[in-house]
């Protein structure tokens, strides 16, 4: 019989050893560890499992781990080791939380719970009383209701990245800022002119401040195209984004966008058939008029002001497909005030690009996305 040199710690605070004897005793010990792990309200150890070829030898006529899988209704993942580890070894609170989530994920999967996938980045970055460290999780916004558990109804298309194109990237790689992420001057944004432009007065939607203000707009990625084809603005429905089969597929650590744009990307061959949505606020840099310009491949829709909170196919500020624009590109604002913003980018295929630029009646200054002050409510992930 193969020998075991692994110590199996008990399931309470005081470690004990589970003695390994016959195959039956070993099997029962594994089952006991796993079942008790699932039933504890708080887990005090780490548990992972390995399909071990030692159990397929002549000493074990049956597949030991197949029997465990059958008994528990779970699938064990190859490549890890089976260790029950007490949590008094200097682990951080995040490590402890991951251990508990791993166990719970197995139970949820076994029970057919659709929310069996977790995203650790959705946990807050500080745990009270954590020793030796607290700030080891990237989500500074705190715990959102219902997370970190995700009902993953969507399927990621082959080759698609959950977060590309990265905010501020541009060129033939994901470097940020990218070589093709252009400044307003390099793009040739014109000096302000009001000729032939209708300006939307946004005074009714102006705010002096926003709750839980965090720099950048909140951007999420979805599978599928919001519109049926290029420039089909009348297809727009805000409820499109509520279908869980579309996502969001993006991960929280990539969802805050301080650039609010990305330069031309020519290296993302698998990034076809997706939609991005941004939510948040623009803090006006001037008092007076502003005009916006975009470089886009393929489509973009932009709402600024009250319409951003209740967007429709008819109330966008501007929409543009390639070089063809619909709507106006002018707004009237007051410096220091916050105005709601919503944007939707649609990529059908080929290269992708979205950069936003602006000028104003206050002078000769021109802006690209990174030059403007964007913000969002970190608690609500938008407004």
C-alpha positions in Angstrom: 0.0 0.0 0.0 1.4 3.5 -0.8 2.5 5.4 2.2 1.2 8.8 3.3 3.4 11.4 4.8 0.7 14.1 4.8 -0.9 15.2 8.0 -4.6 15.9 7.9 -5.5 18.6 10.3 -8.8 18.5 12.0 -11.7 20.8 11.3 -11.7 22.8 14.4 -9.2 25.2 16.0 -7.2 22.4 17.6 -5.3 20.3 14.9 -5.7 16.6 15.1 -4.4 13.8 12.8 -6.6 11.6 10.7 -4.7 8.3 10.6 -4.5 6.7 7.2 -5.1 2.9 7.2 -6.9 0.8 4.7 -8.4 2.1 1.5 -11.8 2.3 3.1 -10.6 4.2 6.1 -8.7 6.6 3.9 -11.8 7.1 1.7 -14.0 7.8 4.8 -11.4 10.2 6.2 -11.4 12.2 3.0 -15.2 12.3 2.9 -15.4 13.4 6.5 -13.0 16.2 6.0 -14.8 17.5 2.9 -18.3 17.2 4.3 -17.4 18.9 7.6 -15.7 21.6 5.7 -18.9 22.3 3.8 -21.1 22.3 6.9 -19.0 24.6 9.1 -20.4 28.2 9.3 -16.8 29.4 9.3 -13.9 27.4 7.8 -10.6 27.3 9.7 -8.5 25.6 7.2 -7.6 25.4 3.5 -8.7 22.4 1.5 -7.8 21.5 -2.0 -7.8 18.2 -3.8 -5.7 16.3 -6.2 -6.4 13.3 -8.5 -3.4 11.2 -7.5 -2.2 8.4 -9.7 -1.0 6.5 -6.7 -4.6 5.4 -6.1 -4.8 3.7 -9.4 -2.1 1.1 -8.5 -2.7 -2.6 -8.0 -3.1 -1.8 -4.3 -6.3 0.2 -5.1 -8.4 -1.8 -7.5 -11.0 1.1 -7.8 -10.3 4.7 -8.7 -10.2 6.2 -5.3 -10.9 9.8 -6.4 -13.7 8.7 -8.7 -15.4 7.2 -5.7 -15.0 10.5 -3.8 -16.4 12.4 -6.7 -19.4 10.1 -6.9 -20.0 10.3 -3.1 -19.9 14.1 -3.0 -21.2 14.9 -6.5 -18.2 17.1 -7.2 -15.4 17.2 -9.7 -11.8 17.3 -8.4 -9.3 19.4 -10.2 -5.9 17.9 -11.0 -2.7 19.8 -10.2 -3.3 20.8 -6.6 -2.4 18.9 -3.4 -4.7 17.6 -0.7 -3.9 19.6 2.4 -6.0 20.5 5.4 -4.1 23.5 6.9 -4.8 25.2 10.2 -5.2 29.0 9.8 -2.8 30.1 12.5 0.1 30.2 10.2 0.2 34.0 9.6 -2.3 34.0 6.8 -4.0 37.2 5.8 -7.7 37.7 6.0 -7.9 37.6 2.2 -6.2 34.2 2.1 -8.6 32.9 4.7 -11.5 34.3 2.7 -10.3 32.6 -0.5 -10.1 29.3 1.4 -13.7 29.6 2.6 -14.9 30.6 -0.9 -13.1 27.7 -2.5 -15.0 25.3 -0.3 -18.3 27.1 -0.7 -17.8 27.1 -4.5 -17.6 23.3 -4.5 -20.8 23.0 -2.5 -22.6 25.5 -4.6 -21.6 23.6 -7.7 -22.7 20.3 -6.2 -26.1 21.8 -5.2 -26.7 23.3 -8.7 -26.6 26.9 -7.4 -26.2 29.2 -10.4 -24.1 31.6 -8.3 -21.2 29.2 -7.9 -18.5 31.4 -9.3 -16.8 34.1 -7.3 -14.7 37.1 -8.2 -12.2 37.8 -5.3 -11.7 41.3 -6.6 -15.2 42.1 -5.6 -14.3 41.8 -1.9 -13.3 45.0 0.0 -9.6 45.7 0.3 -9.5 46.1 4.1 -10.5 43.5 6.7 -10.9 44.8 10.2 -8.4 43.2 12.6 -6.4 41.6 9.9 -3.0 40.4 10.9 -0.4 40.5 9.3 -1.8 42.6 6.5 -5.0 44.2 5.4 -4.6 46.0 2.0 -4.1 43.0 -0.1 -7.3 43.1 -2.2 -7.8 45.6 -5.0 -11.4 46.6 -4.6 -11.4 49.8 -2.7 -15.1 50.3 -3.1 -16.2 47.9 -0.4 -18.3 44.8 -0.6 -21.2 45.1 -3.1 -24.4 43.3 -2.2 -24.5 39.9 -3.8 -20.8 39.7 -4.5 -18.3 38.2 -4.7 -20.7 35.5 -6.0 -21.5 35.8 -9.7 -24.3 34.1 -11.6 -22.2 33.4 -14.7 -24.8 33.0 -17.4 -22.6 34.2 -20.1 -20.1 32.2 -22.2 -16.8 33.7 -23.1 -16.2 33.4 -26.9 -13.1 31.5 -27.9 -10.0 33.7 -27.5 -11.9 36.7 -26.2 -10.2 38.5 -23.2 -12.5 39.6 -20.5 -11.0 43.1 -20.2 -9.3 44.1 -23.5 -9.0 46.6 -25.0 -7.3 48.0 -21.9 -8.1 51.6 -20.9 -5.5 53.9 -22.4 -4.0 51.2 -24.7 -3.3 51.7 -28.3 -1.1 50.1 -30.9 -0.1 46.5 -31.5 0.0 45.5 -27.8 -1.7 46.3 -24.5 0.8 48.8 -23.2 -0.8 51.7 -21.3 -0.6 54.4 -22.4 -0.3 52.9 -25.9 1.7 54.2 -28.8 -1.5 54.9 -30.7 -3.2 56.6 -27.7 -3.1 60.1 -29.1 -3.0 63.5 -27.5 -5.5 66.1 -28.6 -2.7 68.0 -30.3 -1.4 65.0 -32.2 -5.0 64.2 -33.3 -5.4 67.8 -34.6 -8.4 68.7 -32.5 -9.6 72.1 -33.9 -9.7 75.3 -31.8 -13.2 76.1 -30.6 -15.8 77.4 -33.1 -19.6 77.6 -32.5 -20.4 77.8 -36.2 -23.3 75.5 -37.2 -23.5 73.8 -33.8 -26.5 73.4 -31.5 -25.4 73.4 -27.8 -27.4 71.5 -25.2 -27.7 73.5 -22.0 -27.1 71.0 -19.2 -27.8 73.3 -16.2 -30.8 71.2 -15.1 -28.6 68.2 -14.5 -25.6 70.0 -12.8 -24.4 68.7 -9.4 -22.1 70.4 -6.9 -20.7 67.0 -5.8 -21.3 63.3 -6.1 -21.3 60.6 -3.4 -18.4 58.3 -3.0 -16.5 60.2 -5.6 -13.8 58.1 -7.3 -11.6 59.1 -10.3 -12.6 57.7 -13.7 -15.7 56.4 -15.3 -16.9 52.8 -14.5 -16.6 50.7 -17.7 -17.9 47.2 -18.2 -17.6 44.8 -21.1 -20.4 42.6 -22.5 -20.6 39.7 -25.0 -22.5 40.6 -28.2 -23.3 43.8 -30.0 -25.8 46.3 -28.7 -26.8 47.3 -32.2 -27.7 45.0 -35.1 -25.3 46.6 -37.5 -23.2 49.7 -38.0 -25.0 53.0 -37.1 -28.3 51.3 -36.3 -29.0 53.8 -33.5 -32.7 53.0 -33.3 -31.8 49.5 -32.0 -30.7 51.0 -28.7 -32.4 49.6 -25.6 -30.9 50.2 -22.1 -32.4 46.9 -21.0 -29.9 45.1 -23.3 -27.3 45.4 -20.6 -29.5 43.6 -18.0 -29.4 40.2 -19.8 -27.0 38.1 -17.7 -26.1 36.0 -20.8 -24.2 39.1 -22.0 -22.3 39.8 -18.9 -20.7 41.9 -17.7 -17.7 39.8 -18.4 -15.1 42.3 -17.3 -13.3 42.0 -13.9 -13.5 44.7 -11.3 -9.8 45.5 -11.3 -10.2 46.7 -15.0 -13.5 48.5 -14.7 -12.4 51.9 -13.5 -11.3 53.9 -16.6 -9.3 57.1 -16.0 -8.5 57.4 -19.7 -12.1 57.0 -20.9 -10.8 55.9 -24.2 -8.3 53.6 -26.0 -6.3 54.2 -29.1 -6.4 52.1 -32.3 -5.7 48.4 -31.5 -4.7 46.1 -34.4 -3.7 43.1 -32.4 -7.0 41.9 -31.0 -8.1 39.4 -33.6 -10.4 37.6 -31.2 -12.1 40.7 -29.8 -15.1 40.8 -32.1 -18.7 41.1 -31.2 -18.6 42.9 -27.9 -20.0 46.1 -26.3 -18.5 48.4 -23.7 -20.5 50.7 -21.4 -19.2 53.6 -19.3 -21.1 55.3 -16.5 -20.2 58.3 -14.3 -19.8 62.0 -14.4 -17.8 64.7 -16.2 -16.6 67.6 -14.1 -16.7 70.6 -16.3 -13.3 72.3 -16.8 -14.8 75.6 -17.9 -17.9 77.8 -17.9 -19.3 78.1 -21.3 -19.6 75.8 -24.3 -17.8 72.5 -25.0 -17.6 70.5 -28.2 -16.7 66.8 -28.4 -15.0 64.9 -31.2 -14.4 61.1 -31.4 -12.3 58.7 -33.4 -14.1 55.4 -33.4 -13.9 52.0 -34.9 -16.7 50.8 -34.9 -19.6 52.6 -33.2 -20.1 54.9 -30.2 -23.1 56.5 -28.5 -22.8 59.3 -25.9 -25.3 60.8 -23.5 -24.3 63.7 -21.3 -26.7 65.4 -18.8 -30.1 64.1 -17.6 -30.4 61.8 -20.7 -27.5 59.8 -19.4 -29.7 58.6 -16.5 -32.5 57.5 -18.7 -30.9 56.9 -22.1 -33.0 56.1 -25.2 -32.5 55.8 -28.9 -33.7 59.4 -29.3 -32.0 61.4 -26.6 -28.2 60.8 -27.1 -25.9 63.8 -27.5 -24.0 62.2 -30.3 -23.6 58.9 -32.0 -20.9 58.1 -34.5 -20.1 55.1 -36.8 -16.6 55.4 -38.2 -16.5 58.9 -39.6 -20.3 59.5 -39.8 -21.8 61.4 -36.9 -25.5 61.8 -35.8 -26.7 64.4 -33.3 -24.8 67.5 -32.0 -21.5 67.5 -30.2 -22.0 70.7 -28.2 -23.0 71.3 -24.5 -23.2 74.3 -22.2 -21.7 73.8 -18.7 -20.5 75.5 -15.6 -16.9 75.0 -14.3 -16.6 72.6 -11.4 -20.1 71.1 -11.8 -20.7 67.4 -12.3 -22.8 66.1 -15.3 -23.9 62.5 -15.7 -22.3 60.7 -18.6 -23.1 57.4 -20.3 -21.3 55.9 -23.3 -21.7 52.7 -25.3 -19.1 51.4 -27.7 -19.9 48.6 -30.1 -17.2 46.4 -31.9 -18.4 44.2 -34.7 -15.0 43.0 -36.0 -11.5 43.9 -37.1 -9.5 46.7 -35.4 -11.0 48.7 -32.6 -10.6 52.3 -31.4 -12.4 54.9 -29.3 -10.9 58.2 -28.3 -12.8 61.2 -27.2 -11.5 64.8 -27.5 -12.9 68.2 -26.7 -12.4 72.0 -27.0 -14.2 74.9 -25.3 -15.3 78.5 -25.7 -13.0 79.4 -22.7 -9.8 79.5 -24.8 -7.4 77.6 -27.1 -7.1 74.5 -24.8 -8.0 71.2 -26.4 -8.4 67.9 -24.5 -8.2 64.2 -24.9 -10.0 61.8 -22.7 -7.2 61.6 -20.1 -7.1 65.4 -19.8 -10.7 65.7 -18.6 -11.9 65.1 -15.0 -14.2 62.0 -14.9 -15.6 60.5 -11.8 -18.1 57.9 -10.6 -19.9 56.8 -7.5 -17.8 53.8 -6.3 -20.6 52.4 -4.2 -23.1 52.2 -7.0 -20.5 51.7 -9.8 -21.8 54.7 -11.7 -24.3 57.3 -10.5 
